[in-house]
Amino acid sequence: MISDILRDAESKMANAIEYAKEEFAAIRTGRAHPAMFAKLTADYYGTQTPLQQLATFQVPEARMVIISPFDKNATSAIEKSIRDSDLGANPTNDGTTLRVSLPELTEDRRKEYIKLAKTKAEDARISIRGARRTAKEALDKLVKDKQVGEDEAVRAEKQLDAATKKHTDVIDDVLKHKEAELLEV
């Protein structure tokens, strides 16, 4: 029972890290990459559809992305989605493809992105602590119901604390890497 609780908590913590990494990938740095468009959706025949499902993305230069829609009818919807996003980019449409030239990041914009990254990291830490709290409550319930001894619960809690620290350290490392990437000129 204890091992199931700990395994479940570890799994939730690992999911929080993966989610944070996906969120960080969507934050624009000085270079273009297809993951910037991962969170964007376009209205495709009345349904909000992720851009990744509507087109292919190529990065021929550091600050240029070429988007080739699978369906030419979706081009204007993709263009509108990018224009309305917070990427600060204005795509040019040549009828079949979209070219997105990303402007150089200003110092203020970089600071905004760092704040955003810190917020996303804190959300991940909160999720990790929530998984720890849930597991701790489950352990306390086992002790209260006299299904396990207090010594076993204390050992399990120490393992839980170690896992929590390990996962929050990973979040901190990923955040530090993202900050360095954002400050790179």
C-alpha positions as CSV (number, residue, x, y, z in Angstrom):
1,M,0.0,0.0,0.0
2,I,2.7,2.5,0.9
3,S,4.7,1.7,-2.2
4,D,1.5,2.3,-4.3
5,I,1.0,5.7,-2.6
6,L,4.7,6.7,-3.2
7,R,4.7,5.5,-6.8
8,D,1.5,7.5,-7.5
9,A,3.0,10.6,-5.9
10,E,6.2,10.2,-7.9
11,S,4.2,9.8,-11.1
12,K,2.2,13.0,-10.4
13,M,5.4,14.9,-9.7
14,A,7.0,13.7,-12.9
15,N,3.9,14.8,-14.8
16,A,4.2,18.2,-13.3
17,I,7.8,18.4,-14.5
18,E,6.8,17.4,-18.0
19,Y,4.0,19.9,-18.1
20,A,6.5,22.7,-17.0
21,K,8.9,21.7,-19.7
22,E,6.1,22.0,-22.3
23,E,5.1,25.3,-20.9
24,F,8.8,26.5,-21.0
25,A,9.1,25.4,-24.6
26,A,6.2,27.6,-25.6
27,I,7.9,30.7,-24.2
28,R,9.7,32.4,-27.0
29,T,13.5,32.9,-26.8
30,G,15.6,34.8,-29.3
31,R,15.5,31.9,-31.7
32,A,12.5,30.4,-33.6
33,H,11.3,26.9,-32.9
34,P,8.1,25.0,-33.7
35,A,7.3,24.5,-30.1
36,M,6.4,28.2,-29.8
37,F,3.2,27.4,-31.7
38,A,2.3,24.3,-29.6
39,K,-0.3,26.2,-27.5
40,L,-1.9,28.1,-30.3
41,T,-5.2,27.0,-31.9
42,A,-7.1,28.1,-35.0
43,D,-10.8,28.0,-35.9
44,Y,-10.9,25.2,-38.4
45,Y,-14.4,24.5,-39.7
46,G,-15.9,25.7,-36.4
47,T,-13.5,23.7,-34.1
48,Q,-10.5,25.1,-32.2
49,T,-7.7,22.9,-33.6
50,P,-4.0,23.0,-32.5
51,L,-1.8,24.5,-35.2
52,Q,0.5,21.5,-35.0
53,Q,-2.4,19.5,-36.5
54,L,-3.0,22.0,-39.3
55,A,0.4,22.6,-40.7
56,T,4.1,21.7,-40.9
57,F,6.7,24.1,-39.4
58,Q,10.2,24.7,-40.8
59,V,12.9,26.9,-39.3
60,P,15.3,27.9,-42.1
61,E,16.8,30.8,-40.1
62,A,17.2,31.7,-36.5
63,R,14.3,34.1,-36.5
64,M,12.2,32.8,-39.4
65,V,9.5,30.1,-39.4
66,I,7.8,28.9,-42.5
67,I,4.3,27.3,-42.0
68,S,2.8,25.1,-44.7
69,P,-0.8,24.3,-44.0
70,F,-2.1,20.9,-45.0
71,D,-5.4,22.5,-46.1
72,K,-5.0,25.8,-48.0
73,N,-8.4,26.9,-46.6
74,A,-6.9,27.0,-43.1
75,T,-4.2,29.5,-44.0
76,S,-6.2,32.6,-43.0
77,A,-7.3,31.0,-39.7
78,I,-3.7,30.1,-38.9
79,E,-2.5,33.6,-39.8
80,K,-5.2,35.2,-37.5
81,S,-4.3,32.8,-34.7
82,I,-0.6,33.8,-34.9
83,R,-1.4,37.5,-35.2
84,D,-3.7,37.4,-32.1
85,S,-1.2,35.5,-30.0
86,D,1.4,37.0,-27.6
87,L,4.3,36.0,-29.8
88,G,4.6,39.5,-31.1
89,A,4.9,38.3,-34.7
90,N,3.1,39.3,-37.9
91,P,2.9,36.5,-40.5
92,T,3.1,37.2,-44.2
93,N,0.8,35.1,-46.4
94,D,1.9,34.3,-49.9
95,G,-1.2,32.2,-50.6
96,T,0.2,28.8,-49.9
97,T,2.6,29.3,-47.0
98,L,3.0,31.7,-44.1
99,R,6.3,33.2,-43.2
100,V,6.7,34.4,-39.6
101,S,9.7,36.7,-39.0
102,L,10.2,37.0,-35.3
103,P,11.5,40.5,-34.1
104,E,14.5,40.8,-31.9
105,L,13.5,40.6,-28.2
106,T,13.8,43.8,-26.3
107,E,15.1,43.8,-22.8
108,D,11.7,44.5,-21.4
109,R,10.2,41.6,-23.3
110,R,12.9,39.3,-22.1
111,K,12.1,40.4,-18.5
112,E,8.4,39.7,-19.1
113,Y,9.2,36.2,-20.4
114,I,11.4,35.5,-17.4
115,K,8.5,36.5,-15.1
116,L,6.3,34.2,-17.1
117,A,8.8,31.4,-16.8
118,K,9.0,31.9,-13.0
119,T,5.2,31.8,-12.7
120,K,5.1,28.5,-14.7
121,A,7.8,27.1,-12.5
122,E,5.9,28.1,-9.3
123,D,2.8,26.4,-10.7
124,A,4.8,23.2,-11.2
125,R,6.2,23.4,-7.7
126,I,2.6,23.9,-6.3
127,S,1.5,20.8,-8.3
128,I,4.4,18.8,-6.8
129,R,3.6,19.9,-3.3
130,G,-0.1,19.1,-3.9
131,A,1.0,15.5,-4.9
132,R,3.0,15.3,-1.7
133,R,0.1,16.6,0.4
134,T,-2.2,14.0,-1.1
135,A,0.2,11.2,-0.5
136,K,0.9,12.4,3.1
137,E,-2.9,12.4,3.8
138,A,-3.1,8.9,2.4
139,L,-0.3,7.7,4.7
140,D,-1.9,9.4,7.7
141,K,-5.1,7.6,6.9
142,L,-3.3,4.3,6.8
143,V,-1.8,4.9,10.2
144,K,-5.2,6.1,11.6
145,D,-6.9,3.0,10.3
146,K,-4.1,0.9,11.8
147,Q,-3.2,-0.7,8.5
148,V,0.5,0.3,8.9
149,G,2.7,1.2,11.8
150,E,3.9,4.7,12.5
151,D,7.5,3.8,11.9
152,E,6.7,2.6,8.4
153,A,4.7,5.8,7.8
154,V,7.6,8.0,9.0
155,R,10.0,6.1,6.7
156,A,7.6,6.6,3.8
157,E,7.2,10.2,4.6
158,K,11.0,10.7,4.5
159,Q,11.0,9.0,1.0
160,L,8.2,11.3,0.0
161,D,10.1,14.4,1.2
162,A,13.2,13.3,-0.7
163,A,11.1,12.7,-3.9
164,T,9.5,16.2,-3.5
165,K,12.9,17.8,-3.1
166,K,14.3,15.9,-6.1
167,H,11.4,17.0,-8.3
168,T,11.5,20.7,-7.2
169,D,15.2,20.8,-7.8
170,V,14.6,19.6,-11.4
171,I,12.1,22.4,-11.8
172,D,14.6,24.9,-10.5
173,D,17.3,23.6,-12.9
174,V,14.9,23.8,-15.9
175,L,14.0,27.3,-14.9
176,K,17.6,28.4,-14.5
177,H,18.3,27.0,-18.0
178,K,15.3,28.9,-19.5
179,E,16.4,32.1,-17.8
180,A,19.9,31.8,-19.2
181,E,18.4,31.1,-22.7
182,L,16.2,34.2,-22.4
183,L,19.0,36.4,-21.3
184,E,21.3,35.2,-24.1
185,V,21.6,37.9,-26.8
